[in-house]
Structure formats: structure tokens, C-alpha cells
């Protein structure tokens, strides 16, 4: 009995000792944390004390009365200038305009700007806006606004200077490659209504979709464009070009939604913030994806942010062939935090990563096929005009099968044809005369005739389908992480399979 009591007592003493050690350890840890927090708090308090002292001195002794709110706003702006160009303080009036921009209608010029090498630079003018009409181009350096230098201005401040009432004018001093000195552009402000999706039927099952920005209704408009092309192609789509050139980006959720239209599985995009161990991953949803036709995505050096997310998602999932030039390289995530007085903070909180884990930031998306941009006017001049005379142009040539069929249909107009023939009996004129009036170019002809990069993308799509049929095989892409089946055809593993006879899997 005594032995048991001793054993129990020993256990009790040991338990009390261990509990005491735990309490002492926890106390020491809490004391360390408290000391560190106290040191951090003291350091932060000292910094704020300096700011408060300066503010008080200015309020009391500055030569003129000052607006305290203006000073505080200025201090916040100055603090954020120590961070990246996309972190901005938005005063109440600027924040209201910011909200209007993402809805697709706002007042101003219609340009997307950034700061490159401390110079205010145009990423892209939005199509069919006052800036676009005035001739502002991607890459232009805005050195003055209404005669005032833009040096040192934040993006938010520069944007505010360029906004104004509809009908009012703004003078932009622009320097462009090839200019000897800055040139003044006078632009009349207007209500900018952004039409983010534009569709052109290229015929024979091929389509072209231009995506100018990512605003609230972009996903819906993109789906409408795809459905219109399905209708025009009678359900048999041979290929689609998605043009993201000069698209400065916009809303992340719209980039994800549009990616979901064309990807049935795999990762779309991931983001990583300050904590490198926490990764937010967005996956594609299979239901309703259009996966049964080839895609080509066009990008250039002014395709930014959401454009790069979409291009990267389609490229890494081997859903599309990306063509053009390396994109802008804005791979950061901004969150907008509303503040108490109607102002807001736009803060960079994370980086974007493509499905394969590539960082977009300062790197951009590299195309699978590089295509130089070509000036439209010079391109027209460089084209060898199709005025070569062929067998079919010779008078009295031996008729081909199709011509014979047409000739039979025109027998009723023999007299008319006879009179036309007499007009060309001169032996020296042995070619047919081209008397047909030229019709105005269709949207398809204008697009393919003036845009070299689009023409190249269109040719790739046509070759793609021809090679599929020639090989008698299906160039079905693999999902990210899978190995592609062997194939000798160009573009193998980069695009979807040939279209199914009916849009059974299409939304």
C-alpha cells in the first residue's frame, strides 16, 4: 500500500514539474513575442510621430492656410510611389470614375496608360474612342498634358488630368519613335463606350474575334460571338482567331470566364501573394466548353494583364497556337479596398502564374510563332497586284468544264454577248477587257488585305485543317502535363481536334 502511494505521489510530482516547465516555456515565448511586438509597435509609433510632427509644423507655421485632407492625401500618394506603378490611391472622384470604367462606359479619351522608365506611356488606345480617332498609338510617350509636364505623376494623377467633361478638349504632348520633338495632339473628350468584342466571319467555317478589353460583359459578348460563328458555319467550325493585340486587360473574372469557354479541364491561372506557401488556383470547368475546333491567339507587346492570363491559359493547356510578339508582362494582381471617406486603395497583392507555373511579371507570354507587325500602307504597296493574265483571260480560249456550263446558261443572251464581242475584234487586243466595276471591300477582304498578322494566322488555320485531312489523323492536343502523341504535321499537339459534325459538346 505504501509502495503504491509513493508511486502515485512520484507521478503527481513529475506531472506538476512538467506542467510548471510548460507554463514557464509558454511564458518565455509569450514574453519574447510581446517584446518583439512592443519593439515593432514602438518603431512604428516613432515613425508616425515624425509624420505627425511635420503635419503639425505645416499646419501652424506654413506661410498660407493649408487643407489638411489635401496634405494627408498627398502623403499617402507619396508613400505609394515607393511601391510599384499599379499601386495607387484613388480619391473619391477618381474612384467613382474607376468603377465606371469597368462597366464599359466612362468619360474621357479612351487610352490605357502605364509608367515605363519613369515616362507616362500608352499601352493601347481603345478602339473607336476619341484617342483612337485622333491617332494616338500604342507606345506613345505622353510628356505633357495641357502644357504641364507629366514627370513624377502617378498613374492615377495622370488619368485624372486627362479626364473631363464631354466636349471639352485636352492637349497631349506626345513623343513617338520617328518624331524629332514632341507633337501636340488636341483631343475632344467624349463618353467612351467600350465594345469589347468584335466578330468577323472569314467564310468556310473560319472566324475572327477581336477582344479589345476585359470589362463586365466581355464573357457574355464573347460567347455570343462564338454562337454567331457556329450559326454562320452551320455547326461546322474549322477554326477561330482570337485577337488580343493592344488589349490592356481588365477584370480577372472575365479572363477566367473566357478561358472557361475554350478549356474543358486543367488549370486556368494561379496567384501567389506574400506568403509563398499559399497558392490560389483556378481550374477550368468542363461543362459547355468549345473544344472541337482549332484556335489561334494573336498577341503583341501591348497585350497586358488579363490578355496574358487568357493567352497563357490557352497556350499551356495546348488549346491554342499563340502567334505575334511577346506580350507586355504585367503579371501582378491588384485588389481595390474601399476607405471610409469614399476614397479607395488599389494595392498589388499577388503575382499571376500560368498553368505551367510561369510568372508573367516582367516576362510576358512568348508566342509559339513570332510574326513581325507590318505597316498597313506599306503592306498594300508591297503586294504584287493580281493582274497577271491567264489562259481564261484570252479571247476564244478553249472553254473549261465550268465555263461550258455557264455558257449554256447564257445562250438566251447570245445577241448581247455577240455585240460585246464585236467591240474587241481588234487583232492587237487579244485579252479580255476588265470592265467589271470593283465592289467595295467586304469586312473579311479589308481585314485580310490590311492586317498582315491576321492574314498569317488565317493561313495557318487553313493549313492546319488541310494537313489534318491530308494525314487522315486527328491533331488532338493534350492537357497540361500530358505528353503529346507523335505527329509530323506542323502544329501537332498545339490545337484541338477537327470539329465534330454537330455542336453536341458546345454550349
BELQUI-V366638 format. One record per backbone hydrogen bond with DSSP energy under -0.5 kcal/mol. NH is the residue of the N-H (numbers start at 1). CO is the residue of the C=O. If there is no record, write none. Layout:
NH&CO  NH&CO
//
This chain:
5&1  6&2  7&3  8&4  9&5  10&6  11&7  12&8  13&9  14&10  15&11  16&12  17&13  18&14  19&15  20&16  21&17  22&18  23&19  24&20  25&21  26&22  27&23  28&24  29&25  30&26  31&27  32&28  33&29  34&30  35&31  36&32  37&33  38&34  39&35  40&36  41&37  42&38  43&39  44&40  45&41  46&42  47&43  48&44  49&45  50&46  51&47  52&48  53&49  54&50  55&51  56&52  57&53  58&54  59&55  60&56  61&57  62&58  68&66  71&67  72&68  73&69  74&70  75&71  76&72  77&73  78&74  79&75  80&76  81&77  82&79  83&80  87&84  88&86  88&346  90&344  91&89  95&91  96&92  97&93  98&94  99&95  100&96  101&97  102&98  103&99  103&100  104&100  104&101  105&100  106&192  108&190  112&124  114&121  116&114  116&119  119&116  121&114  122&140  123&112  123&121  124&112  126&110  129&126  131&109  133&129  134&130  135&131  135&132  136&131  139&122  140&137  141&175  142&120  142&140  143&141  143&173  144&173  145&148  146&171  148&145  150&143  153&150  158&154  159&155  160&156  161&157  162&158  163&159  167&189  168&165  170&187  172&170  172&185  173&144  173&171  174&172  174&183  175&141  179&176  183&174  185&172  186&184  187&170  187&185  189&168  189&187  190&108  192&106  192&190  193&191  194&104  194&192  195&193  196&194  198&210  200&208  202&200  202&206  203&206  206&203  207&239  208&200  209&241  210&198  211&209  211&243  212&196  212&210  213&196  214&249  215&213  216&102  218&215  221&217  222&218  223&219  224&220  225&221  226&222  227&223  228&224  229&225  230&226  231&227  232&228  233&229  234&231  235&230  236&233  237&235  238&205  239&205  240&294  241&207  242&240  242&296  243&209  243&241  244&242  244&298  247&244  248&212  248&246  251&214  255&251  256&252  257&253  258&254  259&255  260&256  261&257  261&258  262&258  262&259  263&259  268&282  269&282  270&353  271&280  272&351  273&278  276&274  278&275  279&277  280&271  281&279  282&269  283&281  284&266  286&284  289&286  290&261  291&289  296&240  297&321  298&242  299&323  303&300  304&247  304&302  307&304  308&305  309&305  310&306  311&307  312&308  313&309  314&310  315&311  316&312  317&313  318&315  319&314  320&314  321&295  322&320  323&297  323&321  324&369  325&299  327&365  328&303  331&329  333&350  335&347  337&335  337&345  338&336  339&343  342&339  344&90  345&337  346&88  346&344  347&335  347&345  349&333  349&347  350&333  351&272  352&331  353&270  354&358  357&354  360&352  362&329  363&360  364&360  366&364  368&322  369&322  371&324  379&375  380&376  381&377  382&378  383&379  383&380  385&383  387&385  393&390  394&390  394&391  395&430  397&394  404&400  405&401  406&402  407&403  408&404  409&405  410&406  411&408  413&410  414&411  417&413  418&414  419&415  420&416  421&417  422&418  423&419  424&421  425&422  429&426  430&428  432&393  435&433  446&442  447&443  448&444  449&445  450&446  451&447  452&450  455&451  456&452  457&453  458&454  459&455  460&456  461&457  462&458  463&459  464&460  465&461  466&462  467&463  468&464  469&465  470&466  471&467  472&468  473&468  475&473  476&474  477&495  482&479  492&489  494&491  496&319  504&502  506&503  507&288
//
